[in-house]
Amino acid sequence: MLIQRVIFLSAEQKIVVSSSGQNVTLTCRAPNKNIVVVEWSRADLESDYVLLYRDEQLVPEHQHPSFKNRVDLQDRQMKDGDVSVILKNVMINDAGTYECRVFRRRTNRRKRALLKTDPISIITLRVVAPPEINVTAESGQNVTLTCRAPNKNIIVVEWSRADLESDYVLLYRDEQLVPEHQHPSFKNRVDLQDRQMKDGDVSVILKNVTINDTGTYECRVAQRRTNRWKRALLKTALISIIYLRVVAPPVQKNITAESGQNVTLTCRAPNNNIIAVEWSRADLESQYVFVCWDGQVLPEEHHPSFKNRVDLQDRQMKDGDVSVILKNVTVNDTGTYQCRVQREDDSVALISIIYLVVAPPGPGGGGVSEGGYVGLIFGLLVAAVLLVVVVGLLIYRKKQQNQDPYQPPAEQQPEFSREL
């Protein structure tokens, strides 16, 4: 009995490039719907398959262990001959050449050598590590290290840093943290942002960072159970790479100004690749003193009290100068101002902290100039001298009046010379 097959003189060949941790569709379309066997293979797997679908069901006993629970047909109905597969949570080890074959009538022969079908589709899959994300934080802050897996069927989450050797930043398994495998420096300082891992969110919050937390962090997830703990054996997919740089917070500067003056709040970023500048004051809540994005000032984000009163000292931000000029300051402008910048491929960083004190206006409603202060001091000294002179004269006169208070006037004294 002859076996009817679908044969193509030349298979469709593609190259697919994906980042580690993503889901990948390997496309394959047969010319008709009477398909009873679908075989996806990779030469280096020997006799095992990436996927074998037969008699309207998967055949897991012939599937390579590394693909179990990670690969399925895109459409179990195989509508219009679509026998594409979705490979979930790809890893570096998934790189290789995949071949798709179909068979049109029932057979008891399952091994590739017996099927004797030519491939319909040949796909070379290249899996690359995800791009590194740079995050800058100040010592003492809390930092979120972001990582999102492509699906929700996650049973293991692993955050690691190469210099920690076999210990983890965080290991989460079977819906609980595993503290005995956590490096001592991270105990009670790190946790998942969402224990429910909604939408595959496996980001972590690292609390109260220090200079020693600087390093490259890697996020991996696993989707099937395993009793093997070590990183090399977990067969988890690398999802995210984050380089965290922790710096000491800037030293606060103090500035004193007089009401009515213009004040320059200085701030200089370390380079020119600046895409956003933000000046804030904590008591303003969600509004800003000044915001500039991609060279455009955003007045709608400014607090009403600062509108039309503040601008960059240099709109070109030459040499990273993002200082601002605050015009016609008032007593209400007293407070702590913070300057933050965002550079390309970097997070927002605090660059400068300035505490501004604005003195109330002097007599006459205006500010007191430097010369005015000198005149005021001189006037006070003169007044003090005059006060001393007046007091001295009063004391002298009082002493004169109090001399020999019991001596009678001259006309009342007895005339001893006449009697003699």
VENTA-V552855 format. One record per run of one state. SS is the DSSP state (~ for helix, > for strand, _ for the rest). FROM is the first residue (numbers start at 1). LEN is the number of residues. If there is no record, write none. Layout:
ss = (SS/SS)
from = (FROM/FROM)
len = (LEN/LEN)
This chain:
ss = (_/>/_/>/_/>/_/>/~/_/>/_/>/_/>/_/~/>/_/~/_/>/_/~/>/_/>/_/~/_/>/_/~/_/>/_/>/_/>/_/>/_/>/~/_/>/_/>/_/>/_/~/>/_/~/_/>/_/~/>/_/>/_/~/_/>/_/~/_/>/_/>/_/>/_/>/_/>/~/_/>/_/>/_/>/_/~/>/_/~/_/>/_/~/>/_/>/_/~/_/>/_/>/_/~/_/~/_/~/_/~/_)
from = (1/12/20/24/27/29/30/37/43/46/49/50/51/55/57/59/60/63/64/65/68/71/74/79/82/83/85/88/92/95/96/104/112/116/121/129/132/139/143/146/148/149/156/162/165/168/169/170/174/176/178/179/182/183/184/187/190/193/198/201/202/204/207/211/214/215/223/231/235/237/248/252/259/263/266/268/269/274/282/285/288/289/290/294/296/298/299/302/303/304/307/310/313/318/321/322/324/327/331/334/335/344/348/360/363/366/370/402/410/413/416/420)
len = (11/8/4/3/2/1/7/6/3/3/1/1/4/2/2/1/3/1/1/3/3/3/5/3/1/2/3/4/3/1/8/8/4/5/8/3/7/4/3/2/1/7/6/3/3/1/1/4/2/2/1/3/1/1/3/3/3/5/3/1/2/3/4/3/1/8/8/4/2/11/4/7/4/3/2/1/5/8/3/3/1/1/4/2/2/1/3/1/1/3/3/3/5/3/1/2/3/4/3/1/9/4/12/3/3/4/32/8/3/3/4/1)
